[in-house]
Amino acid sequence: MHSLSGWKYAQGPNYVTNSNKTYPYSECPYLGEYRLVKLPVSLNNLIEHVDYWGEGRIVTQHGISGFSDCYNVNHVFQLVSNGPDRGRKIPNRIPVVNYTNCDTSPYIKDHSVEVVTVMGAPINNSCARDIARMINPDVGKVVTYGFENNSAEIRNLTSELKKKSIFYCPKYTLPSKLRGLTLFDSNMAFLNLTEIKDILYNKVTDGVYDDAVALTKIMDTEAGSEAIGEVVVKLIGEKCGNVMSYAYKLWNSGATEVVQNSFPTPFQLILKGEVVTIVNKEYQQAMKLEVGNSKTDIPVLGDSSDKISKKVSWKFQTEVENGNVVFKICNLEHNMYLKLDENTDNLGDRKVLASLGNSEVKYTYYVEPVMTNGHIAFRLIDTQYHQAVKMDEKEDSNGTRQLWGHNGDPRGDNKSLDWVIAANTKIWEKEAIEL
């Protein structure tokens, strides 16, 4: 049991094992009997570390807990409970009235702490609010030890931290100074938006899609949705080839609203299999299929006058190859698929053709977004020959242009490789061919 007399006459803190921080309140009862200085003295220097319910570094035969160089928030009359310092006052202690009235605001300024840790102690609503109050939303992180992911304590903490856009980050690697607590076999880290955006970016670029999807779903709040969108824009701007697979994994896992809210509109058109028009950004001509004999391969052309007929209407069909999403591109009117000719011209380019599907031909394409002058476009890259679809710079006598597979860098600086994908203004619902 806690008592004023027991605490008052206890031996002072151990500042041999533990650092003696500026303005510790270990020897003072709760607010009222002394002149109070709020920490940090200047907000130009944040408090590096607060261990909530901490008692300092404790080493016993059962394991290691606590930290030697931090402030410890604890009950006003709590003494060190284990280890060689048992029964002594807690080093660098910041007091709270009791375990259900957790308010350190007289001692610690709002948004002033870089790291808050909590080890196996109760995180009730009052405690969770106080942790969220003190943590700095721009650079802060909160780490818990020894809690189950779905425990009431973690739910309390998650709810409060989300209000400051600090989110749980699965599989986070702790910095070295927060490791080594052998008394606990699990930890959870909650990170600020800046840090968590960097982690999400790296997960996508590394192709670790399951982790990226899990983290994205955790971030799915108003502020988090905006942050996801910022990551997507950065990935597209840097021509990351994994963006479409990331979007597909989200879509396929049920997170369709994330794609709708945080990705450019064409992503959902593609993933939903909507009827679209595919227009070359450089020449403003739509991809068109004019069929004479559907039993033969037909050249695909560009048309400057038609943007809505079935001849220029296409659907994307998703498939997965080697963990990444690829697409078949099918014409709505003729039910024929894009492919590249097996023969090349003198430049090594291949004609873009359309044919009825068969199992001996690969019709799949990588669909990779690019940003051009602030507008979204896509590269259509054949998976067999790794050539991007482009439009011929020369028109024929009818004003149409031939489409080719480009014998060059499919992700290079070539505007004729950029395609705008937009919803077709006529959906053809009654006559649409089921694909």
Stockholm file with secondary structure:
# STOCKHOLM 1.0

chainA/1-435         MHSLSGWKYAQGPNYVTNSNKTYPYSECPYLGEYRLVKLPVSLNNLIEHVDYWGEGRIVTQHGISGFSDCYNVNHVFQLVSNGPDRGRKIPNRIPVVNYTNCDTSPYIKDHSVEVVTVMGAPINNSCARDIARMINPDVGKVVTYGFENNSAEIRNLTSELKKKSIFYCPKYTLPSKLRGLTLFDSNMAFLNLTEIKDILYNKVTDGVYDDAVALTKIMDTEAGSEAIGEVVVKLIGEKCGNVMSYAYKLWNSGATEVVQNSFPTPFQLILKGEVVTIVNKEYQQAMKLEVGNSKTDIPVLGDSSDKISKKVSWKFQTEVENGNVVFKICNLEHNMYLKLDENTDNLGDRKVLASLGNSEVKYTYYVEPVMTNGHIAFRLIDTQYHQAVKMDEKEDSNGTRQLWGHNGDPRGDNKSLDWVIAANTKIWEKEAIEL
#=GR chainA/1-435 SS CCCHHHHHTSCCCCTTTSCCCSSCCTTSCSTTSSCCCCBSSSTTSCEEEEEETCCSCEEETTEEESCSSSEEEEETTCBCCSSTTTTSBCTTEEEESSSSCCCCTTTBCTTCEEEEEEESSCCCHHHHHHHHHHBCTTTCEEEEESCCTTSHHHHHHHHHHHTTTCEECTTCCCCGGGCCCTTCSCEEEEECHHHHHHHHHHHHHTTCHHHHHHHHHHTCSHHHHHHHHHHHHHHHHTTCTTHHHHHHHHHHTTCHHHHHHHSCHHHHHHHHTCCEEEEETTTCCEEECCCSCTTSCEECEEESSCSSSGGGCEEEEEEEETTEEEEEEEETTTCCEEEECSSCCTTSCEEEEEECCCTTSCCEEEEEEEEETTEEEEEEEETTTCCEEEECSSCCTTSCEEEEEESSCTTSSCGGGCEEEEECSCCCTTTCCCC
#=GC SS_cons         CCCHHHHHTSCCCCTTTSCCCSSCCTTSCSTTSSCCCCBSSSTTSCEEEEEETCCSCEEETTEEESCSSSEEEEETTCBCCSSTTTTSBCTTEEEESSSSCCCCTTTBCTTCEEEEEEESSCCCHHHHHHHHHHBCTTTCEEEEESCCTTSHHHHHHHHHHHTTTCEECTTCCCCGGGCCCTTCSCEEEEECHHHHHHHHHHHHHTTCHHHHHHHHHHTCSHHHHHHHHHHHHHHHHTTCTTHHHHHHHHHHTTCHHHHHHHSCHHHHHHHHTCCEEEEETTTCCEEECCCSCTTSCEECEEESSCSSSGGGCEEEEEEEETTEEEEEEEETTTCCEEEECSSCCTTSCEEEEEECCCTTSCCEEEEEEEEETTEEEEEEEETTTCCEEEECSSCCTTSCEEEEEESSCTTSSCGGGCEEEEECSCCCTTTCCCC
//
